[in-house]
């Protein structure tokens, strides 16, 4: 059961939970419609060489640039704004690793074309954002949905100008950064694009004055406000992210001297060093300072309006009719139905290289 979310959460937590819920619903529908394969949960019965299951971020950031008829490597490189190394890495993943595209021809006239499975995926992906938005309009009401988008737009335009409308794939240290590749078309006003632009602006502002990423601060350090140490095995459940995401976070904290790992009675505990305790203590101060600056720069009324719109749909998640609970409910045959339901939603998306799922899965 989802733990009740308190009013007064940091703005980044509210933005994150709504974006994560939207993304999970998008991904569940994609999984339901498109033949695919997974590492732990097998393949769609009867599917022949299906592509690997990926999340919305991979579509928005990369695969949406590939038309059904294919695209030259040069044009795709420009669309992705990638250097040679990044281009090679991404094409390897999307072709030989994940099976969405194939590479044809010889340099310098290489062409990137969708595979049969990739073509089906592209066709479904293209209509999914609008389809999920229609669900949300029906679920929370047209007035509430329009109010949320209307509240997001001016804040996103003020703080997120030039930022992509999709969260970055987090690397070492789990820092958000303004990556080179495009995320969405300029001026896109879909709900997930506006949420992502606003949240990314928040994260980059936080990290400009912090040695620890917002992903780590929000999903790990906040649990140390009243505890000296936490069993590492409890952190994935507490943060509602994957074990791999927590391993990346704790590994960074330990290597940078912010934490130590202690063993006691066959249980490993993460304990913060004085430096780590200092970062944990600064977390609440930094987020409060960001929101005050936003109120000063974007205006208190737009920021307050945004908070109210977000709180309206994140309130009372323990209810069976909670918008976020309904959004993340998987199909019975989906992979998320095969694992224990999370207690809630993360306070920042943990989008990793493992397919781009927002909880690090």
NUPA-957544 format. One record per residue (C-alpha): residue in one letter; z, y, x negated. Coordinates in Angstrom, 3 decimals. Layout:
N
('a' (Z Y X))
...
//
This chain:
361
('x' (0.000 0.000 0.000))
('x' (-0.847 3.442 -1.259))
('x' (2.186 5.385 -2.406))
('x' (2.689 8.570 -0.393))
('x' (1.202 11.626 -2.112))
('x' (3.414 14.716 -2.121))
('x' (2.207 18.092 -1.060))
('x' (2.397 20.364 -4.059))
('x' (0.638 17.994 -6.433))
('x' (-1.282 19.752 -9.193))
('x' (-4.698 20.871 -8.037))
('x' (-6.346 18.491 -10.501))
('x' (-4.552 15.545 -8.875))
('x' (-5.804 16.484 -5.423))
('x' (-9.359 16.990 -6.693))
('x' (-9.205 13.700 -8.578))
('x' (-7.939 11.611 -5.698))
('x' (-10.582 12.884 -3.295))
('x' (-13.352 12.415 -5.875))
('x' (-12.136 8.928 -6.804))
('x' (-11.965 7.895 -3.143))
('x' (-15.498 9.157 -2.523))
('x' (-16.790 7.379 -5.624))
('x' (-15.142 4.079 -4.728))
('x' (-16.628 4.187 -1.234))
('x' (-20.035 5.007 -2.729))
('x' (-19.712 2.120 -5.187))
('x' (-18.532 -0.345 -2.546))
('x' (-21.559 0.439 -0.408))
('x' (-23.911 0.112 -3.366))
('x' (-22.376 -3.246 -4.244))
('x' (-22.784 -4.347 -0.616))
('x' (-26.483 -3.452 -0.460))
('x' (-27.860 -4.236 -3.919))
('x' (-28.088 -7.670 -5.605))
('x' (-26.098 -7.498 -8.823))
('x' (-24.061 -9.378 -11.384))
('x' (-20.586 -8.813 -12.783))
('x' (-18.590 -10.147 -15.708))
('x' (-15.625 -11.513 -13.766))
('x' (-16.871 -11.979 -10.202))
('x' (-20.231 -13.650 -10.578))
('x' (-23.582 -12.603 -9.112))
('x' (-25.033 -12.040 -5.671))
('x' (-25.913 -15.518 -4.336))
('x' (-29.615 -16.269 -4.693))
('x' (-30.333 -13.191 -6.804))
('x' (-32.762 -13.700 -9.698))
('x' (-31.900 -11.719 -12.839))
('x' (-30.040 -8.976 -10.948))
('x' (-28.829 -5.885 -12.825))
('x' (-25.209 -5.442 -13.873))
('x' (-23.038 -3.617 -11.341))
('x' (-22.574 0.045 -12.294))
('x' (-20.721 2.985 -10.773))
('x' (-21.885 6.274 -9.307))
('x' (-21.449 8.168 -12.582))
('x' (-24.193 6.134 -14.271))
('x' (-26.542 6.991 -11.425))
('x' (-25.743 10.695 -11.316))
('x' (-25.747 11.245 -15.061))
('x' (-28.598 8.999 -16.134))
('x' (-30.529 6.731 -13.824))
('x' (-31.435 9.372 -11.238))
('x' (-33.868 10.834 -13.782))
('x' (-36.019 7.693 -13.758))
('x' (-38.731 7.751 -11.050))
('x' (-40.074 4.606 -9.452))
('x' (-43.333 4.879 -11.397))
('x' (-41.515 5.272 -14.717))
('x' (-41.139 8.061 -17.243))
('x' (-42.011 8.599 -20.876))
('x' (-39.260 8.328 -23.458))
('x' (-39.880 11.920 -24.469))
('x' (-39.481 13.244 -20.932))
('x' (-36.383 11.127 -20.342))
('x' (-34.846 12.283 -23.602))
('x' (-35.336 15.873 -22.485))
('x' (-33.851 15.149 -19.047))
('x' (-30.837 13.424 -20.594))
('x' (-30.575 16.095 -23.300))
('x' (-29.849 13.325 -25.757))
('x' (-30.304 13.087 -29.502))
('x' (-32.028 10.087 -31.095))
('x' (-28.827 8.061 -31.540))
('x' (-27.601 8.694 -28.001))
('x' (-31.028 7.907 -26.584))
('x' (-31.218 4.572 -28.364))
('x' (-27.713 3.638 -27.303))
('x' (-28.287 4.464 -23.637))
('x' (-31.644 2.742 -23.429))
('x' (-30.142 -0.387 -24.980))
('x' (-27.424 -0.437 -22.358))
('x' (-29.671 0.246 -19.376))
('x' (-32.348 -2.212 -20.489))
('x' (-31.177 -5.262 -22.448))
('x' (-27.482 -5.005 -21.495))
('x' (-27.593 -4.049 -17.835))
('x' (-31.129 -4.803 -16.697))
('x' (-32.085 -1.612 -14.839))
('x' (-35.119 -0.655 -16.897))
('x' (-37.638 -2.131 -19.292))
('x' (-39.305 -0.432 -22.227))
('x' (-43.087 -0.709 -22.415))
('x' (-45.744 0.315 -24.925))
('x' (-45.503 1.415 -28.514))
('x' (-44.096 4.518 -30.165))
('x' (-44.725 7.358 -29.651))
('x' (-46.034 6.447 -26.176))
('x' (-43.122 4.375 -24.938))
('x' (-42.557 4.259 -21.191))
('x' (-39.344 3.507 -19.324))
('x' (-39.906 1.698 -16.033))
('x' (-37.444 0.243 -13.514))
('x' (-37.101 -3.516 -13.344))
('x' (-37.388 -5.129 -9.912))
('x' (-33.603 -5.024 -9.578))
('x' (-33.475 -1.529 -10.976))
('x' (-36.039 -0.326 -8.440))
('x' (-33.935 -1.634 -5.562))
('x' (-30.883 0.072 -7.056))
('x' (-32.668 3.415 -7.402))
('x' (-33.878 3.267 -3.810))
('x' (-30.375 2.647 -2.486))
('x' (-28.656 5.140 -4.788))
('x' (-30.917 8.012 -3.741))
('x' (-29.607 8.036 -0.191))
('x' (-26.001 7.052 -0.754))
('x' (-24.342 10.425 -1.339))
('x' (-25.663 11.763 1.953))
('x' (-24.733 8.526 3.723))
('x' (-21.138 8.623 2.482))
('x' (-20.865 12.304 3.346))
('x' (-21.899 11.468 6.929))
('x' (-19.094 8.918 7.039))
('x' (-16.606 11.496 5.826))
('x' (-17.771 14.010 8.442))
('x' (-17.107 11.424 11.135))
('x' (-13.834 10.272 9.568))
('x' (-12.136 13.613 8.943))
('x' (-14.121 15.689 11.412))
('x' (-17.044 18.034 10.861))
('x' (-14.794 21.086 10.823))
('x' (-12.491 19.664 8.122))
('x' (-15.433 18.435 6.045))
('x' (-17.227 21.791 6.201))
('x' (-13.992 23.561 5.367))
('x' (-13.527 21.378 2.285))
('x' (-17.055 22.010 1.031))
('x' (-16.796 25.690 1.902))
('x' (-13.502 25.973 0.025))
('x' (-14.869 24.152 -3.018))
('x' (-18.071 26.142 -3.358))
('x' (-16.687 29.553 -4.441))
('x' (-14.136 28.021 -6.810))
('x' (-16.712 25.705 -8.392))
('x' (-19.106 28.628 -8.802))
('x' (-16.403 30.751 -10.406))
('x' (-14.883 28.239 -12.841))
('x' (-17.568 25.566 -13.205))
('x' (-20.736 27.535 -13.864))
('x' (-23.131 25.499 -15.996))
('x' (-21.047 22.312 -15.819))
('x' (-22.514 19.012 -14.624))
('x' (-21.640 17.707 -11.192))
('x' (-20.341 14.401 -12.521))
('x' (-17.381 13.450 -14.646))
('x' (-17.995 12.551 -18.294))
('x' (-17.726 9.075 -19.709))
('x' (-14.495 9.270 -21.670))
('x' (-14.497 8.250 -25.308))
('x' (-11.823 8.224 -27.986))
('x' (-8.804 10.213 -26.875))
('x' (-10.178 10.297 -23.314))
('x' (-11.071 13.957 -23.665))
('x' (-13.349 15.602 -21.137))
('x' (-16.009 17.729 -22.708))
('x' (-19.170 19.512 -21.750))
('x' (-21.649 16.828 -22.675))
('x' (-25.234 17.608 -23.445))
('x' (-26.838 15.670 -20.611))
('x' (-27.353 17.166 -17.193))
('x' (-25.233 15.903 -14.358))
('x' (-26.810 17.267 -11.196))
('x' (-29.426 19.826 -10.322))
('x' (-28.321 23.444 -10.591))
('x' (-26.768 24.670 -7.378))
('x' (-26.196 21.221 -5.862))
('x' (-23.585 21.449 -3.139))
('x' (-22.818 17.812 -2.373))
('x' (-19.102 17.092 -2.040))
('x' (-18.839 14.895 -5.175))
('x' (-20.811 17.388 -7.283))
('x' (-18.542 20.279 -6.281))
('x' (-15.411 18.203 -6.861))
('x' (-16.631 17.098 -10.285))
('x' (-17.632 20.579 -11.454))
('x' (-14.269 22.009 -10.428))
('x' (-12.277 19.150 -11.925))
('x' (-14.231 19.179 -15.178))
('x' (-13.629 22.913 -15.558))
('x' (-9.921 22.291 -15.033))
('x' (-9.840 19.490 -17.606))
('x' (-11.683 21.482 -20.246))
('x' (-9.354 24.436 -19.750))
('x' (-6.304 22.162 -20.057))
('x' (-7.633 20.522 -23.206))
('x' (-8.462 23.823 -24.846))
('x' (-4.726 24.292 -25.367))
('x' (-3.594 20.678 -25.709))
('x' (-3.723 17.947 -28.322))
('x' (-3.691 15.375 -25.520))
('x' (-6.404 14.986 -22.899))
('x' (-5.753 15.666 -19.242))
('x' (-6.621 12.028 -18.521))
('x' (-3.742 10.875 -20.741))
('x' (-1.336 13.596 -19.650))
('x' (-1.933 12.989 -15.939))
('x' (-2.054 9.202 -16.037))
('x' (0.488 8.396 -18.766))
('x' (2.657 11.286 -19.960))
('x' (3.752 12.352 -16.478))
('x' (5.727 9.108 -16.159))
('x' (7.979 10.207 -19.023))
('x' (9.393 13.267 -17.305))
('x' (12.582 11.352 -16.450))
('x' (12.218 8.189 -18.580))
('x' (12.535 7.704 -22.311))
('x' (10.281 4.652 -22.371))
('x' (8.077 2.687 -19.990))
('x' (6.989 -0.977 -20.128))
('x' (3.317 -0.908 -21.060))
('x' (2.522 -3.628 -18.544))
('x' (3.759 -1.330 -15.751))
('x' (1.518 1.596 -16.661))
('x' (-1.731 0.305 -15.070))
('x' (0.089 -0.160 -11.760))
('x' (1.883 3.178 -11.993))
('x' (-1.263 5.099 -12.912))
('x' (-3.625 3.054 -10.694))
('x' (-6.104 2.529 -13.518))
('x' (-7.240 -0.478 -15.527))
('x' (-5.418 -2.158 -18.389))
('x' (-8.317 -1.161 -20.649))
('x' (-7.887 2.505 -19.752))
('x' (-4.168 2.337 -20.507))
('x' (-4.871 0.536 -23.795))
('x' (-7.190 3.368 -24.849))
('x' (-4.585 5.966 -23.888))
('x' (-1.621 4.283 -25.559))
('x' (-3.656 3.504 -28.655))
('x' (-4.520 7.173 -29.060))
('x' (-0.925 8.285 -28.492))
('x' (0.356 5.818 -31.057))
('x' (-2.278 6.642 -33.683))
('x' (-1.716 10.382 -33.341))
('x' (2.060 10.060 -33.632))
('x' (2.878 10.917 -30.029))
('x' (4.291 7.493 -29.194))
('x' (5.541 4.237 -30.634))
('x' (5.367 0.745 -29.210))
('x' (8.628 -1.197 -29.197))
('x' (9.218 -4.832 -28.288))
('x' (12.311 -6.019 -26.488))
('x' (12.824 -9.396 -24.808))
('x' (9.100 -10.163 -24.978))
('x' (8.256 -6.875 -23.285))
('x' (6.412 -4.042 -25.009))
('x' (7.580 -0.526 -24.236))
('x' (5.826 2.757 -24.881))
('x' (8.301 5.332 -26.192))
('x' (7.373 8.929 -26.923))
('x' (8.138 10.529 -30.258))
('x' (9.561 14.071 -30.287))
('x' (5.961 15.329 -30.580))
('x' (4.958 13.236 -27.593))
('x' (7.945 14.429 -25.605))
('x' (6.835 17.962 -26.368))
('x' (3.353 17.252 -24.988))
('x' (4.834 15.605 -21.907))
('x' (7.029 18.623 -21.329))
('x' (4.085 20.997 -21.661))
('x' (1.964 19.123 -19.100))
('x' (3.508 20.735 -16.004))
('x' (3.549 24.162 -17.685))
('x' (-0.133 23.931 -18.612))
('x' (-1.309 22.914 -15.153))
('x' (0.790 25.641 -13.548))
('x' (-0.682 28.195 -15.952))
('x' (-4.237 27.089 -15.181))
('x' (-3.725 27.442 -11.459))
('x' (-2.218 30.894 -11.922))
('x' (-5.223 31.952 -14.017))
('x' (-7.568 30.590 -11.377))
('x' (-5.737 32.518 -8.692))
('x' (-6.108 35.642 -10.804))
('x' (-9.779 35.094 -11.672))
('x' (-11.203 33.390 -8.592))
('x' (-8.755 34.994 -6.184))
('x' (-5.588 33.649 -4.623))
('x' (-7.187 33.212 -1.183))
('x' (-10.040 30.919 -2.361))
('x' (-7.680 28.780 -4.472))
('x' (-5.098 28.540 -1.681))
('x' (-7.850 27.698 0.790))
('x' (-9.058 24.910 -1.494))
('x' (-5.566 23.486 -1.886))
('x' (-5.034 23.443 1.880))
('x' (-8.374 21.712 2.481))
('x' (-7.593 19.036 -0.117))
('x' (-4.023 18.501 1.071))
('x' (-5.233 18.049 4.633))
('x' (-7.113 14.871 3.760))
('x' (-4.721 13.548 1.082))
('x' (-1.654 13.842 3.329))
('x' (-0.005 10.700 4.750))
('x' (-2.038 8.069 2.865))
('x' (0.331 5.321 4.064))
('x' (-1.194 5.631 7.529))
('x' (-3.782 2.999 8.352))
('x' (-6.027 5.870 9.476))
('x' (-5.605 7.899 6.282))
('x' (-9.054 9.169 5.197))
('x' (-8.503 8.047 1.624))
('x' (-7.245 4.594 2.602))
('x' (-10.287 4.093 4.806))
('x' (-12.584 5.362 2.060))
('x' (-11.426 2.873 -0.561))
('x' (-11.274 -0.168 1.727))
('x' (-13.710 -2.720 0.245))
('x' (-16.070 -5.108 1.972))
('x' (-14.552 -8.629 2.203))
('x' (-17.101 -9.963 -0.294))
('x' (-16.746 -7.042 -2.723))
('x' (-15.089 -7.402 -6.099))
('x' (-12.331 -4.971 -5.171))
('x' (-11.326 -7.289 -2.326))
('x' (-10.750 -10.039 -4.900))
('x' (-8.070 -8.116 -6.829))
('x' (-4.701 -6.654 -5.733))
('x' (-5.113 -3.348 -3.924))
('x' (-3.892 -0.388 -6.006))
('x' (-0.726 1.419 -4.987))
('x' (-2.569 4.722 -4.869))
('x' (-5.216 6.724 -6.662))
('x' (-5.201 7.999 -10.225))
('x' (-4.390 11.628 -10.972))
('x' (-7.518 11.893 -13.110))
('x' (-10.678 9.734 -13.175))
('x' (-10.690 7.242 -16.055))
('x' (-14.466 6.881 -16.340))
('x' (-15.056 4.519 -19.264))
('x' (-18.132 2.987 -20.837))
('x' (-17.421 -0.183 -18.818))
('x' (-19.866 0.795 -16.067))
('x' (-18.421 4.182 -15.213))
('x' (-15.900 3.186 -12.517))
('x' (-13.408 6.017 -11.829))
('x' (-10.318 3.847 -12.302))
('x' (-11.570 2.431 -15.602))
('x' (-12.420 -0.952 -14.068))
//
